[in-house]
Amino acid sequence: MRNCLREMRKARGLNQAELAERLEISRQTVIAIEADRYDPSLPMAYRMAAFFAVPVEALFFNPWKAD
């Protein structure tokens, strides 16, 4: 699943370890999500969106959605 986690993290001035600590996940998970190698669970996606105060749809993109 495509996402803009890296851009949102950098806009907040956080490194991957700091974001992982705040979200209570591993740094490796943050790295994998940012690289589009891991799709977070729905609860984790909502927790991430809440942290950035955006809707889930602003953080994650549906690859099957027609433009």
Residue frames as a rotation matrix with the C-alpha (Angstrom) as fourth column:
MET 1
0.589 0.808 0.000 0.00
0.808 -0.589 0.000 0.00
0.000 0.000 -1.000 0.00
ARG 2
-0.240 -0.663 0.709 1.45
0.611 -0.671 -0.420 3.36
0.755 0.332 0.566 -0.98
ASN 3
0.608 0.407 -0.682 1.81
0.792 -0.370 0.485 5.97
-0.055 -0.835 -0.547 1.73
CYS 4
0.351 -0.496 0.794 3.31
0.108 -0.821 -0.561 9.36
0.930 0.283 -0.234 2.54
LEU 5
0.871 -0.015 -0.491 4.57
0.486 0.174 0.856 8.42
0.073 -0.985 0.159 6.00
ARG 6
-0.093 -0.994 -0.064 8.15
0.995 -0.095 0.024 9.53
-0.030 -0.061 0.998 5.29
GLU 7
-0.413 -0.037 0.910 7.02
0.399 -0.906 0.144 13.00
0.819 0.423 0.389 4.18
MET 8
0.618 0.717 0.322 4.73
-0.028 -0.389 0.921 13.45
0.785 -0.579 -0.220 7.18
ARG 9
0.677 -0.453 -0.581 7.43
0.735 0.360 0.575 12.22
-0.051 -0.816 0.576 9.57
LYS 10
-0.377 -0.895 0.240 10.02
0.911 -0.405 -0.080 14.60
0.169 0.188 0.968 8.14
ALA 11
-0.080 0.429 0.900 7.56
0.190 -0.879 0.436 17.51
0.978 0.206 -0.011 8.23
ARG 12
0.909 0.417 -0.003 7.28
0.047 -0.095 0.994 16.92
0.415 -0.904 -0.106 11.99
GLY 13
0.258 -0.906 0.335 11.06
-0.804 -0.393 -0.446 16.86
0.536 -0.155 -0.830 12.32
LEU 14
0.571 0.008 0.821 11.13
-0.613 0.670 0.419 13.26
-0.547 -0.743 0.387 13.56
ASN 15
-0.533 -0.673 -0.513 13.56
-0.838 0.503 0.212 10.51
0.116 0.543 -0.832 12.71
GLN 16
-0.069 0.543 -0.837 12.38
-0.373 0.764 0.527 6.93
0.925 0.349 0.150 12.27
ALA 17
-0.633 -0.239 -0.737 13.32
0.508 0.590 -0.628 5.91
0.584 -0.771 -0.252 15.80
GLU 18
-0.956 0.294 -0.016 11.44
-0.197 -0.680 -0.706 8.83
-0.219 -0.672 0.708 17.36
LEU 19
-0.257 0.905 -0.339 8.30
-0.901 -0.098 0.422 8.07
0.349 0.414 0.841 15.33
ALA 20
-0.197 0.130 -0.972 8.52
0.008 0.991 0.131 4.39
0.980 0.018 -0.196 16.22
GLU 21
-0.894 -0.186 -0.408 8.79
0.397 0.095 -0.913 5.22
0.209 -0.978 -0.011 19.91
ARG 22
-0.780 0.625 -0.015 5.78
-0.568 -0.719 -0.400 7.54
-0.261 -0.304 0.916 19.81
LEU 23
0.013 0.810 -0.586 3.68
-0.893 0.273 0.357 4.99
0.449 0.519 0.727 17.91
GLU 24
0.065 -0.106 0.992 4.92
-0.771 0.625 0.117 2.12
-0.633 -0.773 -0.041 20.12
ILE 25
0.994 0.076 0.083 6.17
-0.003 0.757 -0.654 0.09
-0.113 0.650 0.752 17.16
SER 26
0.297 -0.948 0.113 9.66
0.611 0.279 0.741 -0.93
-0.734 -0.151 0.662 16.08
ARG 27
-0.011 -0.428 -0.904 11.94
-0.499 -0.780 0.376 1.23
-0.866 0.455 -0.205 13.98
GLN 28
-0.899 -0.335 0.281 12.13
0.020 0.611 0.792 -1.65
-0.437 0.717 -0.543 11.50
THR 29
-0.118 0.941 0.317 8.34
0.872 0.251 -0.420 -1.46
-0.475 0.227 -0.850 11.09
VAL 30
0.492 0.237 -0.838 8.55
-0.026 -0.958 -0.286 2.26
-0.870 0.163 -0.465 10.30
ILE 31
-0.488 -0.771 -0.408 11.30
-0.515 -0.123 0.848 1.56
-0.705 0.624 -0.337 7.76
ALA 32
-0.819 0.191 0.541 9.29
0.445 0.806 0.390 -1.21
-0.361 0.561 -0.745 6.10
ILE 33
0.260 0.963 -0.070 6.09
0.731 -0.243 -0.638 0.88
-0.631 0.115 -0.767 5.92
GLU 34
0.316 -0.195 -0.929 7.94
-0.335 -0.938 0.083 3.85
-0.888 0.285 -0.362 4.44
ALA 35
-0.703 -0.664 -0.255 9.51
-0.512 0.223 0.830 1.56
-0.494 0.714 -0.496 1.81
ASP 36
0.165 0.886 -0.433 6.08
-0.986 0.139 -0.092 0.08
-0.021 0.442 0.897 0.91
ARG 37
-0.578 -0.425 -0.697 7.32
-0.438 0.882 -0.175 -3.37
0.689 0.204 -0.696 1.98
TYR 38
-0.829 0.334 -0.449 4.83
0.557 0.571 -0.603 -3.76
0.055 -0.750 -0.659 4.82
ASP 39
-0.269 0.832 0.485 1.15
-0.079 -0.521 0.850 -2.89
0.960 0.191 0.206 5.08
PRO 40
-0.926 -0.082 0.369 0.16
-0.361 -0.097 -0.927 -1.94
0.112 -0.992 0.060 8.63
SER 41
-0.592 0.782 -0.193 -2.88
0.806 0.577 -0.134 -3.42
0.006 -0.235 -0.972 10.31
LEU 42
0.067 0.722 0.688 -6.01
0.526 -0.612 0.591 -1.30
0.848 0.322 -0.421 10.25
PRO 43
0.840 0.231 -0.491 -5.67
0.542 -0.357 0.761 -0.36
0.000 -0.905 -0.425 13.95
MET 44
-0.082 -0.944 -0.321 -2.04
0.767 -0.266 0.584 0.65
-0.637 -0.198 0.745 13.38
ALA 45
-0.525 -0.060 0.849 -2.99
0.749 -0.508 0.426 2.71
0.406 0.859 0.311 10.31
TYR 46
0.526 0.789 0.318 -5.64
0.463 -0.579 0.671 4.55
0.714 -0.206 -0.670 12.33
ARG 47
0.646 -0.372 -0.667 -3.16
0.640 -0.212 0.739 5.13
-0.416 -0.904 0.101 15.18
MET 48
-0.467 -0.858 0.214 -0.66
0.822 -0.332 0.463 6.61
-0.326 0.392 0.860 12.70
ALA 49
-0.248 0.466 0.849 -3.31
0.610 -0.606 0.511 8.82
0.753 0.645 -0.134 11.12
ALA 50
0.796 0.557 -0.236 -4.42
0.510 -0.407 0.758 10.01
0.326 -0.723 -0.608 14.55
PHE 51
0.171 -0.826 -0.537 -0.83
0.807 -0.195 0.557 10.84
-0.565 -0.529 0.633 15.49
PHE 52
-0.803 -0.514 0.302 -0.51
0.585 -0.582 0.564 13.06
-0.115 0.629 0.769 12.40
ALA 53
-0.342 0.777 -0.528 -4.09
0.101 -0.529 -0.843 14.38
-0.934 -0.341 0.102 12.84
VAL 54
-0.578 0.186 -0.795 -5.11
-0.810 -0.252 0.530 13.39
-0.101 0.950 0.296 9.32
PRO 55
0.604 0.773 0.192 -7.65
-0.707 0.632 -0.317 10.93
-0.366 0.056 0.929 7.91
VAL 56
0.171 -0.519 0.837 -6.28
0.103 0.855 0.509 7.49
-0.980 0.000 0.200 7.04
GLU 57
0.687 0.200 0.699 -6.90
0.678 0.169 -0.715 8.30
-0.261 0.965 -0.019 3.38
ALA 58
0.914 -0.405 0.015 -4.45
-0.384 -0.877 -0.289 11.21
0.130 0.259 -0.957 3.60
LEU 59
0.174 -0.877 0.449 -1.68
-0.784 0.153 0.602 8.91
-0.596 -0.456 -0.661 4.83
PHE 60
-0.563 -0.290 0.774 -2.35
0.094 0.908 0.409 5.75
-0.821 0.303 -0.484 2.81
PHE 61
-0.318 0.386 -0.866 -3.37
-0.894 -0.426 0.138 5.52
-0.316 0.818 0.481 -0.84
ASN 62
0.357 0.547 0.757 -5.66
-0.158 0.834 -0.529 2.89
-0.921 0.069 0.384 -2.32
PRO 63
-0.670 -0.721 -0.177 -3.74
-0.297 0.043 0.954 1.36
-0.680 0.692 -0.243 -5.26
TRP 64
-0.694 0.460 0.554 -6.95
0.693 0.637 0.338 0.04
-0.197 0.619 -0.761 -6.81
LYS 65
0.129 0.760 -0.637 -8.88
0.398 -0.628 -0.668 3.31
-0.908 -0.168 -0.383 -6.71
ALA 66
0.135 0.006 0.991 -9.71
0.986 -0.099 -0.134 4.66
0.098 0.995 -0.020 -10.15
ASP 67
-0.738 -0.483 -0.472 -8.42
0.525 -0.850 0.047 8.18
-0.423 -0.213 0.881 -10.77
